[in-house]
Amino acid sequence: MTQIYDLAVVGGGIVGLAHALAAARRGWRVVVLERDRHAVGASVRNFGFVTVTGQQAGACLRRARRSREIWAEVAPQAGIAIEHEGLVFAIRSAEALAVIEAFASDPERGAGCRLLESEEAAEGFPVLRREGLLGALWSPHELRVDPRHAVARLTAWLAETQGVEVRFGVTVTAVEGGWLATDAGPVHAGAVVVCPGADLEGLFRHRLAGFDLTKCKLHMLRLAPQPAGWRLPGGVMRDESVVRYLGYAELPQAAAVQARLAAERPELLEMGIHLIATQDADGGLVIGDSHHYGDPPAPFDDARAEEAILSLAFETLEVPNRRVVERWTGIYPSVPGRQALIDAPGPAVRLVLVTSGTGMSTAFALGEEVVADLAGERARLAGVAE
């Protein structure tokens, strides 16, 4: 028997779940179809860091702010712990200081943030290494969840309280209008959203080939739990993030940071390395990351990436327990200069990819936008049919 829904979402990662939530809040009957037995892609292989500060001014920053609001609302309802809040951007060079000063004075980018001088930063955040610390930017906006648990709990909450049907182990082989062919039988929906993540060879592969997509592989580590009482005040970044986050990188002062890195630490630019550090409930540190581009990504990891990530972490933080307990890589789709890709292969069908590694930070707002657009399109189509 054909099953009929208002919205079928293909993909059970954070982008797909965000669309399911937005549709369920409109009272739509929603099904999520995920080919794996549980989410195993980039949605669970990240920092769980909902990053607002440093996102590109404009649509990306607006989406990050709105997504942060939704995380704060949904997390307690879904039993998802907020591990810590805020961001400390440790400043360790005069060039980075100039960027952060300009950033903090910008009324859109730096809203709510505070620039701290070196002594105030060291006193306020004792986990930071004092040596070489010129100051810090404090942002109150960020949230951190543990993605290993958050995505699963969000999925269960959507099913248990929002009426979303989630079907794991179901592969969608074709989408023709509102008809979906799957290995578990046909599904019909008034609208379809396909969220393939890094799978660029599946549904709509020929259409995706026209968007200059590649794949980005990132390298991350987990350190053993730190001693009792040793806690990050929030997520931690430092100078190199200036060239990775467009909210900083688009400021004219950022060119000097790029030049200094090219002269002094070119390997960081070569491997796209900057520091992000977050902390789990048990005290373990999650640190990263690197960026290696290619389609397909190289199957081998460069040992220099781990060495450089650890070096940045230990230059920035006073870390008592430096033992690495886990290593992994994540892969996400990427398009230079594009934060997200929204395409319409057909009426009431959308193809949605976050192409900047900001799925946890922007997907909820993106889902609201796409579902609102689909609602309008369905209304227009119904009007034409009448």
C-alpha positions in Angstrom: 0.0 0.0 0.0 1.3 3.5 -0.9 1.9 5.7 2.1 0.9 9.3 1.8 2.5 12.3 3.7 2.6 16.0 3.5 6.4 16.0 3.5 8.9 13.2 2.9 12.5 14.0 4.0 15.3 11.9 2.6 18.2 11.9 5.0 18.2 11.6 8.8 21.1 13.9 9.6 20.7 17.3 11.3 19.6 19.0 8.0 16.9 16.5 7.4 15.7 16.6 11.0 15.6 20.4 10.9 13.1 20.2 7.9 11.1 17.6 9.7 10.7 19.8 12.8 9.7 22.8 10.7 7.1 20.9 8.9 5.8 19.1 12.0 5.3 22.5 13.6 3.0 23.4 10.8 0.9 20.4 11.5 2.1 18.4 8.5 2.4 14.7 8.4 6.1 14.0 8.0 8.2 10.9 7.2 12.0 10.8 7.4 13.7 8.1 5.3 17.3 7.3 6.3 19.2 4.5 4.6 21.5 3.7 7.5 20.4 2.2 10.8 21.2 5.4 12.6 22.9 8.7 11.7 26.6 8.1 11.1 27.7 11.1 8.9 28.9 14.6 9.6 26.0 15.2 11.9 27.6 13.0 14.6 31.3 13.6 13.6 31.5 17.3 14.7 32.0 19.5 17.7 28.3 19.9 18.4 29.2 23.5 18.6 26.3 25.9 17.5 28.5 28.7 16.3 27.0 32.2 15.9 30.0 34.5 16.3 32.2 34.7 13.2 29.5 33.5 10.7 29.4 35.4 7.5 27.3 38.6 7.9 23.9 38.4 6.2 21.9 35.2 5.6 24.4 32.8 7.4 24.6 34.9 10.5 20.8 35.3 10.6 20.4 31.6 10.2 22.9 30.9 13.0 21.1 33.2 15.4 17.7 31.7 14.7 19.1 28.1 14.9 20.6 28.9 18.2 17.2 30.0 19.5 15.6 26.8 18.3 18.4 24.6 19.9 17.8 26.5 23.2 14.1 25.8 23.0 14.2 22.2 21.7 17.2 20.8 23.6 15.6 20.7 27.1 12.3 19.2 25.7 14.3 16.5 23.9 16.5 15.7 26.8 19.6 17.1 25.1 22.1 18.5 27.6 23.7 21.9 26.8 27.3 21.0 27.8 28.5 24.6 27.8 27.6 28.1 26.4 29.7 30.9 24.9 32.9 31.2 22.9 36.4 32.4 24.0 38.5 33.6 21.1 42.0 33.6 22.4 44.2 36.3 20.7 47.8 35.5 20.3 49.1 37.9 17.7 48.9 41.7 17.0 47.4 40.9 13.6 44.6 38.9 15.0 44.0 41.5 17.7 43.4 44.1 15.0 40.8 41.8 13.3 39.0 41.1 16.6 39.0 44.8 17.5 37.3 45.6 14.2 35.0 42.7 14.6 33.9 43.7 18.1 33.2 47.3 17.0 30.9 46.1 14.1 27.3 46.5 15.3 26.1 43.4 13.3 29.0 41.0 13.6 30.1 41.8 17.2 26.7 42.4 18.8 26.8 41.2 22.4 30.5 40.3 22.3 33.1 41.8 24.7 36.8 42.3 24.0 39.0 41.5 27.0 42.6 42.7 27.6 45.3 40.1 28.4 45.1 40.2 32.2 41.4 40.2 32.3 41.3 37.2 29.9 43.8 35.3 31.9 42.0 35.9 35.2 38.6 35.2 33.8 39.6 32.1 31.9 42.3 30.3 33.8 42.4 27.4 31.4 44.0 29.7 28.8 47.8 29.7 28.7 49.0 33.2 29.8 52.2 33.0 27.8 51.6 34.9 24.5 48.0 35.8 25.3 47.2 39.3 24.1 43.5 39.2 25.0 40.3 37.4 24.2 36.9 38.0 22.6 34.0 36.6 24.7 30.8 35.8 23.0 27.7 34.6 25.0 25.9 33.3 21.9 27.2 29.8 21.4 25.8 26.5 22.6 27.4 23.1 22.7 25.7 19.8 22.6 27.2 16.3 22.3 26.4 15.3 18.7 26.8 11.6 19.4 23.7 11.8 21.7 22.0 15.0 20.5 21.0 13.7 17.0 19.6 10.4 18.3 17.7 12.2 21.0 16.3 14.8 18.6 15.2 12.0 16.3 13.4 10.1 19.1 11.8 13.4 20.4 10.5 14.2 16.9 9.0 10.7 16.7 7.5 10.6 20.2 6.2 14.1 20.6 5.9 15.7 17.1 4.3 12.9 15.2 7.2 12.5 12.8 7.6 9.0 11.4 11.2 8.0 11.2 12.1 5.0 9.1 15.7 3.8 9.3 17.3 1.3 6.9 15.2 2.6 4.0 16.9 3.6 0.8 15.2 6.0 -1.6 16.1 5.0 -5.2 14.2 7.7 -7.2 12.1 10.8 -6.7 9.6 11.7 -9.4 7.5 14.6 -8.3 5.8 13.6 -5.0 6.5 9.9 -5.7 9.4 8.2 -4.0 10.6 4.7 -4.9 12.2 3.0 -2.0 13.4 -0.5 -1.2 10.6 -0.8 1.3 7.8 0.2 -1.2 6.5 3.5 -2.7 5.9 6.6 -0.7 3.8 9.6 -1.8 4.1 13.1 -0.4 2.8 16.5 -1.2 6.4 17.8 -0.9 9.8 16.3 -0.8 13.1 17.5 0.7 16.3 15.6 -0.2 19.2 16.2 2.2 22.1 14.0 0.9 24.9 15.4 3.0 28.2 14.2 1.4 26.5 11.6 -0.8 26.8 13.4 -4.2 26.5 10.1 -6.2 23.0 9.2 -5.3 19.7 11.0 -5.9 19.9 13.9 -8.4 23.6 13.3 -9.0 23.5 14.7 -12.5 21.9 17.9 -11.2 24.4 18.2 -8.4 27.2 17.9 -10.9 26.4 21.4 -12.1 27.2 23.1 -8.8 31.0 22.8 -8.6 30.6 20.7 -5.4 33.5 18.9 -3.8 34.0 17.2 -0.5 35.8 18.4 2.6 37.4 15.9 5.0 38.2 17.1 8.5 40.3 15.5 11.2 39.3 15.5 14.8 40.5 14.1 18.2 39.2 13.4 21.6 41.4 13.8 24.7 40.8 11.9 27.9 38.7 13.5 30.6 40.4 16.3 32.5 40.7 16.5 36.3 37.6 17.4 38.3 37.1 21.2 38.2 38.9 21.7 34.9 36.2 23.1 32.6 36.2 25.1 29.5 34.2 28.4 29.9 32.8 27.8 26.4 34.1 26.7 23.1 37.6 27.9 22.4 39.1 29.3 19.1 42.2 31.3 18.3 44.0 33.4 15.6 43.8 30.9 12.8 40.0 30.9 12.9 40.2 34.4 11.4 40.9 32.9 8.0 38.3 30.1 8.3 35.2 32.0 9.4 34.0 34.6 6.9 32.6 36.9 9.6 36.3 37.6 10.4 37.9 36.8 7.1 35.9 39.4 5.1 37.3 42.2 7.3 40.2 44.0 5.6 42.4 43.5 8.7 42.3 39.7 8.1 44.8 39.9 5.2 47.6 40.5 7.7 46.7 37.3 9.6 46.7 35.4 6.3 50.1 36.8 5.4 51.6 36.0 8.8 50.4 32.4 8.6 51.8 32.1 5.1 55.2 33.3 6.3 55.4 31.5 9.7 53.1 28.4 9.6 52.2 27.6 6.0 51.3 24.1 6.9 48.2 25.4 8.7 47.0 27.1 5.6 47.9 24.1 3.4 45.8 21.7 5.6 43.1 24.3 6.5 43.9 23.9 10.2 42.5 26.0 13.0 41.6 25.3 16.6 38.2 24.6 18.0 38.0 23.0 21.4 34.8 21.9 23.2 34.3 19.7 26.3 32.1 16.7 27.0 30.1 16.1 30.1 32.7 13.6 31.4 35.5 16.2 31.0 36.9 14.9 27.8 38.1 17.5 25.2 37.1 17.4 21.5 39.6 19.3 19.4 40.2 19.9 15.7 40.2 20.5 12.9 41.7 20.3 9.4 40.2 20.7 5.9 41.3 18.6 3.0 39.3 18.9 -0.2 38.8 16.4 -3.0 36.1 14.2 -4.6 36.6 11.6 -3.5 38.6 12.6 -0.5 42.0 11.0 0.0 41.6 7.8 2.1 44.8 8.4 4.0 45.3 10.9 6.9 48.4 13.2 7.0 50.0 12.7 10.4 51.0 16.4 10.3 47.4 17.4 10.8 47.1 15.7 14.2 50.4 17.1 15.3 49.4 20.6 14.3 46.0 20.4 16.0 47.6 19.2 19.2 50.2 21.8 19.0 47.6 24.6 18.7 45.6 23.2 21.6 48.6 23.0 23.9 49.8 26.4 23.0 46.4 27.8 23.8 45.2 25.8 26.8 46.7 24.5 30.0 45.7 20.9 29.4 46.6 18.5 32.3 45.6 15.3 30.5 46.9 15.2 27.0 46.2 11.6 26.1 44.4 11.0 22.8 41.6 8.5 23.2 39.8 8.8 19.9 40.4 9.9 16.3 38.0 10.3 13.5 37.3 12.1 10.2 34.2 13.7 8.9 33.1 14.5 5.4 30.8 17.2 4.2 29.9 18.8 0.8 31.6 22.0 0.0 31.3 24.8 -2.5 33.7 27.8 -2.3 32.0 30.9 -1.2 28.6 29.2 -0.7 27.1 28.5 2.8 24.2 26.4 1.6 22.7 25.0 -1.6 19.0 25.0 -2.1 17.8 23.7 -5.5 14.4 22.9 -6.9 14.6 19.8 -9.2 10.8 20.0 -9.6 7.6 21.4 -8.2 7.4 21.0 -4.4 10.8 19.1 -4.4 13.9 20.7 -2.8 17.5 19.5 -2.7 19.2 21.0 0.3 22.9 20.8 1.3 24.8 22.8 3.9 28.1 23.4 2.0 30.1 25.1 4.7 30.4 22.7 7.6 27.8 24.7 9.5 24.9 22.2 9.7 24.6 22.2 13.5 24.8 26.0 13.5 22.4 26.9 10.7 20.2 23.9 9.8 17.1 24.7 11.9 16.7 28.1 10.3 17.4 26.7 6.9 14.7 24.1 7.5 12.2 26.8 8.4 13.0 28.8 5.2 12.7 25.8 2.9 9.4 24.5 4.5 7.9 28.0 4.4 8.8 28.2 0.7 7.3 24.7 0.0 4.1 25.7 1.9 3.8 28.7 -0.4 4.4 26.6 -3.5 1.9 24.0 -2.5 -0.7 26.7 -1.9 0.0 28.2 -5.4 -0.2 24.8 -7.0 -3.5 24.1 -5.2 -4.8 27.4 -6.5 -3.8 26.6 -10.0 -5.5 23.2 -9.8 -8.7 24.8 -8.6 
